[in-house]
Amino acid sequence: MTNNAQLEPKEQRSRLLELAVVFSKLGITAFGGPAAHIAMMDDEVVKRRQWMSREQLLDLLGITNLIPGPNSTELAIHIGLERAGWMGLLVAGTCFILPAMLIVWALAIIYEQYQTVPQVGWLLYGVKPVAIAIILQALWKLGKSAIKNGQTLGAGIIVVVLSYLGVNEILLLLLAGLVVMLISGWKLAKTIAMRSYFCPYLVL
């Protein structure tokens, strides 16, 4: 990622405009909760515009999981910071939050007036399958990038099970990261030790 302190004013304005367009669009269309929002950000930021790799997006997502607050909003803000510095942070955050806030405000007024109309209930039921499909797509795409070997696969399964059982997710993230790091380090040390043991014999 580019060092934002070195951006030319023209490039800075261009990036801020891009952030405003992308996150205003997401703020209007990103239905379905944080998982769906993250899937749409992955599509816009990684796949279409290539602002960062999927691994970098996953790193940012991991950071947002360690702090309180809505993950998708924090991810949008962090993407803005990475893309265009502190102004990018403000633009991305505002453009992502404001449309949704206004839409929710308007829908709340409408729902208050028409909540007894049967069609409103059917509309809400119709949105749910679409949201589930978007979330499953996000899990599949991000999971393929996050799970690189047996250690990460095993850690992922254990975290899902323990999270379902009610274990604190921040604790799970920290412990899973620590365990994977220790196992990977142990395997690397073992490989280096074996090479240092056998290499003299190979030379002979």
N, C-alpha and C positions, 0 to 999 in steps of 0.2 A: 504493500500500500504506500501511496505517495506521502511524503512528509508535507503536511498541510501548511507548515510555517513558510515553506518555500514556494507556495503557489502564487502565480501572477494574479493581479486583481481581476483580469478578464476571465481567467480560468476559474478563480474563486466564484465569481458571479455565475458562470456557466454551471458549476457544480451545485451551487445553491438553488438555481432554477430547476435543475434535474431532480434534486431532492424534493423540492416543493411539488413538482408534477407527480413523481412516483408515490410519495407518501400521502398526498391528497387523494390520489386514485385509490390507494390501499385503505385510507381512512373511510372512503365512501363504500368500497366493495368488499372489504374483508370481514365477511360474516363467519360465525362458527367458533369463536373463542381463540385463545392464544395459539393452539396447534395449527388451526387453519390460517391464522395470520402469518405464522412463521413459514408455512408452506408457500404462501403467496410472496413473502419477502424473498424466499429462496428462489422462486421463479423469476422475480423481477431483478433482484440484485446479483444473483449468481449466474443464472442461466441466460437471461436476456441481455443484461448490461455488463456482466463480467467485472463488476466493481471489486469483487473479492472471490476467493475460492470457497467451495463448500466447507472445507476444513476450517477456514478462517471464520466462516459464519457459525460453525459449531462451537468454535472457541468462544466467540462472543456470547452465544447462547448459554454456554457453561458458566460464564461470568455472571450473566443475568440471573441464573438460578441460585447463585450464592448470596444475592441481596434481596431484601423484601420489595414487594410491589409487583405489578403486572409484567410478566416476562416479555410479551410481544411489544409492549410500549417501550420498555427498557432496551429491547433489541433495536427498535427503530431509532431511538435516541443515540445508541452506541454506533450504529451504522452511519448516522449523520455526522457524528464526531470523527469517525475514521475517514469519512469521505471529504469533509470540508471544515474540520476544526470545530471550535465552539459555536460559530454561527451555523454550521451544519447541524450541530446538536439541537439548537433552538428551532431551526426551520423544520427538520425532520420530525421532531417531537410535536411541535404545534400543528403541522399539517396532518399528522397521523391521528392526533387526539381530537382536534376541533371538529372535523366533519362528523365523526362518530358521536361526539357529545351533542351536536345539533340535531342529528338524526334521532338519537335516543330521546331527546327532549320533545321533538315533534311527535314521535311514535307514542310516547307516554301520554301526551295530550289526547291523541286519537284513540288510544286504547281505553283511556278513562271514559271517553264518550261512547265507544262502540264495543266494549268488551263483551256485551251480552249477545252480539250478532254472531250466529254460528259460523259464518264464513271466515271470521277472524281466527277462530280456533283451528279451522282446517288449514289456513295459511301457515300458521305456526308449526303445525304438524308436518306440512310439506317442506319446510325449510330444514328440518332436522336430518333427513337422509342425505341431503346435499352436504351439510356440514360434516357429517360422519365420513362421507366419501373423501372430502378434502383432507380431513385429519388423517385418514388411513394412507392417502397418497403422500402426505408429509412424513409420516412415520417411516414409510418404505424408502423414500429418497434419502432422508437424513440418516436413517439407520444403516444404509449401505455404505455411507461415507464414514460413519462413526465406528462401525464394527469392522476392525481390520484383522483380527486374529482370534484365537481361542480365548485368550484372556479377556478381551473386551466383550466378546459374546457371553462368556460365563458371568462376567461382572454385570452386564446388562440384564441378564435373566434374573440374577439374584436381587438386583436393585428393584426390578419390577415386582417380584414376589414380596420383598420386605416392605416396599411402598404400599402395596395392596393390604398388607397386614398392619399398616399404620405407623411404621417407623418414619421419623422425621427425614424429609427429602434432602435437606442440607447436610445432615449427618451422613446420609447414604452417599451423596455425591463426593464428599471428602474422603470417606472410607474407601469407596470404590476406586477413586483416583489413586489413593495411597497404595492399595493392594496391587492394582495393575502396574503401578510404577515400581514397586518392590519386586514383583515377579519378573517384570521385563529386565530390571537391573540385575537380578540374580541370574537369569538366563544369559544375559550378555557377559557377566563376569565368569560364568561357567564356560562359555564358549571361548573367551580370551584365555582362560586358564588351560583349557584343553589344547588350544593352538600353541601356547607357549611350551607345553609339555611335549607335544609331538613334533613341532617344527625342527628341533635339533636332530631328531632321528631321520626326518625327511631329507635334511641336508646331507646326512651321511649316506 
